[in-house]
């Protein structure tokens, strides 16, 4: 039996959440990408401490949703799985570019600072978005994760060095060991990628005190 795979592109309704009001007062825009099994509506609440009248906070929600346990109850979402992964990546890169275009008025670009913060699984989504998409930002914060291994840092060096790259990890992070942090640093240094590393006391969470220090 011969089985052939075919792909088609379809329209899909996606959602994102916003704290703040678009206006000419805006000086800073944050795109915050949630982790595995989270929903953007819950995730964006973490960033309420940095809200003010000159800041917009945008939380896109991953396109794939599922019941976290069993067949009912609490729902989560994921940016991708290993199944048909290249198309999953292509879809969310295009989606994030569309969110960016919907939010950013290009006449305002010289006047605002744009930060992308990815948390956990969202770190990989953020890196792939900025390396494969067309959106332009000023700063990239990878919280509880790093640059995906399959991104060629030698080829992407110019991109990552054009960003203010910051990696934030808790010293008790359940998913990231000290050895993994060291390996990530070695990889970045080997490819001459400029970055800063912030280690804090805590687990795989976004800590308010550190977030406030990173806010501008």
C-alpha positions as CSV (number, residue, x, y, z in Angstrom):
1,X,0.0,0.0,0.0
2,X,1.4,3.4,-1.0
3,X,0.6,6.3,1.3
4,X,1.4,9.8,0.1
5,X,1.6,12.9,2.4
6,X,0.0,16.1,1.0
7,X,-0.1,19.5,2.6
8,X,-2.6,22.3,2.2
9,X,-2.7,25.8,3.8
10,X,-5.9,26.7,5.6
11,X,-7.1,29.8,7.4
12,X,-7.2,29.5,11.2
13,X,-8.5,31.9,13.9
14,X,-5.9,32.5,16.5
15,X,-5.9,34.8,19.6
16,X,-3.6,37.0,21.5
17,X,-4.0,39.0,24.7
18,X,-3.0,42.6,25.4
19,X,-2.2,44.7,28.5
20,X,-2.2,48.3,27.7
21,X,-3.7,50.5,25.0
22,X,-2.1,51.3,21.7
23,X,-1.4,55.0,21.4
24,X,1.3,57.5,20.4
25,X,2.4,57.4,24.0
26,X,3.8,53.9,23.6
27,X,7.5,53.6,24.1
28,X,8.0,49.9,24.8
29,X,6.3,46.8,23.5
30,X,6.8,43.3,25.0
31,X,5.9,40.1,23.1
32,X,5.8,37.3,25.7
33,X,5.6,33.7,24.6
34,X,4.3,31.2,27.1
35,X,5.6,27.7,27.9
36,X,4.2,24.2,27.2
37,X,0.7,23.5,28.4
38,X,0.0,27.2,29.3
39,X,-2.6,29.6,28.0
40,X,-1.7,33.1,27.0
41,X,-4.6,34.6,29.1
42,X,-3.1,33.2,32.2
43,X,0.5,33.8,31.2
44,X,0.1,37.5,30.5
45,X,-1.0,38.2,34.1
46,X,2.5,37.5,35.2
47,X,3.6,40.7,33.5
48,X,1.1,43.0,35.2
49,X,3.9,44.4,37.4
50,X,5.5,46.1,34.4
51,X,2.3,47.6,33.0
52,X,2.1,51.4,32.5
53,X,0.7,53.9,30.0
54,X,3.8,53.8,27.8
55,X,4.0,50.0,27.6
56,X,2.2,47.4,25.6
57,X,2.4,43.7,26.6
58,X,1.3,41.2,24.0
59,X,0.8,37.5,24.7
60,X,0.2,35.4,21.6
61,X,-1.3,31.9,22.2
62,X,0.2,28.8,20.6
63,X,-2.0,27.4,17.9
64,X,-2.3,23.8,19.3
65,X,-4.6,23.2,22.2
66,X,-5.2,20.0,24.3
67,X,-6.7,18.8,27.5
68,X,-3.9,18.6,30.0
69,X,-5.3,15.6,31.8
70,X,-7.6,13.1,30.1
71,X,-10.4,14.1,27.8
72,X,-11.9,17.1,29.7
73,X,-11.0,19.8,32.2
74,X,-8.1,22.3,32.1
75,X,-6.8,23.1,28.6
76,X,-3.2,24.0,27.7
77,X,-1.5,24.8,24.4
78,X,1.8,24.0,22.8
79,X,3.9,25.7,20.1
80,X,4.7,22.4,18.4
81,X,5.3,18.7,18.8
82,X,7.7,16.4,17.0
83,X,4.9,15.5,14.5
84,X,5.2,17.4,11.2
85,X,7.5,19.7,13.0
86,X,8.8,21.8,10.1
87,X,5.3,22.8,9.1
88,X,4.3,23.4,12.7
89,X,7.3,25.8,13.0
90,X,6.5,27.5,9.7
91,X,2.9,28.0,10.8
92,X,3.7,29.6,14.2
93,X,6.5,31.8,12.7
94,X,3.9,33.2,10.1
95,X,1.4,33.6,12.9
96,X,3.8,35.5,15.2
97,X,4.7,37.7,12.3
98,X,1.0,38.4,11.8
99,X,0.5,39.3,15.4
100,X,3.5,41.6,15.2
101,X,2.1,43.3,12.1
102,X,-1.3,43.7,13.8
103,X,0.3,45.4,16.8
104,X,3.2,47.4,15.5
105,X,2.5,50.4,13.4
106,X,5.6,50.7,11.2
107,X,5.7,54.5,11.5
108,X,6.3,54.1,15.2
109,X,9.1,51.6,14.9
110,X,11.9,54.2,15.4
111,X,10.2,55.5,18.5
112,X,9.7,52.2,20.4
113,X,11.8,49.5,22.0
114,X,10.6,46.0,21.2
115,X,11.3,43.1,23.6
116,X,10.6,39.4,23.0
117,X,10.5,37.2,26.1
118,X,10.2,33.5,25.7
119,X,9.6,31.3,28.7
120,X,10.3,27.5,28.7
121,X,9.1,26.1,25.4
122,X,8.5,29.7,24.4
123,X,12.3,30.3,24.3
124,X,12.6,28.0,21.2
125,X,9.5,29.5,19.6
126,X,11.0,33.0,20.1
127,X,14.4,32.1,18.6
128,X,12.8,30.4,15.6
129,X,10.4,33.3,15.0
130,X,13.2,35.9,15.0
131,X,15.6,33.7,12.9
132,X,13.0,32.6,10.3
133,X,10.4,35.4,10.4
134,X,10.5,39.0,9.3
135,X,9.7,40.9,12.5
136,X,12.4,43.2,13.9
137,X,13.0,43.6,17.6
138,X,15.6,45.2,19.9
139,X,15.9,42.6,22.7
140,X,15.5,38.9,23.3
141,X,15.0,37.4,26.7
142,X,15.2,33.6,27.0
143,X,13.8,32.6,30.4
144,X,14.1,29.0,31.5
145,X,15.5,27.9,28.1
146,X,18.1,28.6,25.4
147,X,18.7,28.8,21.7
148,X,17.4,25.6,20.0
149,X,20.3,23.2,19.1
150,X,19.2,23.1,15.4
151,X,19.7,26.9,14.9
152,X,23.0,27.4,13.3
153,X,24.6,30.1,15.4
154,X,27.4,30.6,12.9
155,X,24.9,31.6,10.3
156,X,22.7,33.4,12.7
157,X,25.5,35.3,14.5
158,X,24.6,38.7,12.9
159,X,21.0,38.3,14.0
160,X,21.7,37.4,17.6
161,X,24.3,40.0,18.0
162,X,21.9,42.6,16.7
163,X,19.7,41.8,19.7
164,X,20.3,42.4,23.4
165,X,20.3,38.7,24.3
166,X,19.7,37.8,27.9
167,X,19.3,34.3,29.4
168,X,17.6,34.0,32.7
169,X,17.6,30.7,34.7
170,X,16.7,29.7,38.2
171,X,19.4,27.9,40.2
172,X,16.8,25.2,41.1
173,X,15.2,24.9,37.7
174,X,13.8,21.4,37.3
175,X,14.4,21.3,33.6
176,X,17.9,22.9,33.3
177,X,21.0,21.6,35.0
178,X,24.2,23.6,35.7
179,X,25.9,21.4,33.1
180,X,23.3,22.4,30.4
181,X,23.8,26.1,31.3
182,X,27.6,25.7,30.9
183,X,27.2,23.9,27.6
184,X,24.9,26.7,26.3
185,X,27.4,29.3,27.3
186,X,30.2,27.5,25.6
187,X,28.2,27.3,22.4
188,X,27.4,31.0,22.5
189,X,31.0,31.9,23.2
190,X,32.3,29.6,20.5
191,X,30.2,31.4,17.9
192,X,31.0,34.9,19.3
193,X,27.5,35.6,20.4
194,X,27.2,38.4,22.9
195,X,24.8,37.7,25.8
196,X,24.3,38.2,29.5
197,X,23.3,35.5,31.9
198,X,21.2,36.1,35.0
199,X,21.0,33.3,37.6
200,X,18.5,33.7,40.4
201,X,17.4,31.7,43.4
202,X,14.3,29.8,42.3
203,X,12.7,27.1,40.1
204,X,11.2,27.1,36.6
205,X,9.2,30.2,37.1
206,X,9.2,33.9,36.1
207,X,10.3,35.8,39.3
208,X,8.8,39.3,39.7
209,X,12.0,40.9,41.1
210,X,14.1,39.8,38.2
211,X,11.4,40.8,35.7
212,X,11.3,44.3,37.2
213,X,15.1,44.6,36.8
214,X,14.8,43.7,33.1
215,X,12.0,46.2,32.4
216,X,12.6,49.3,30.4
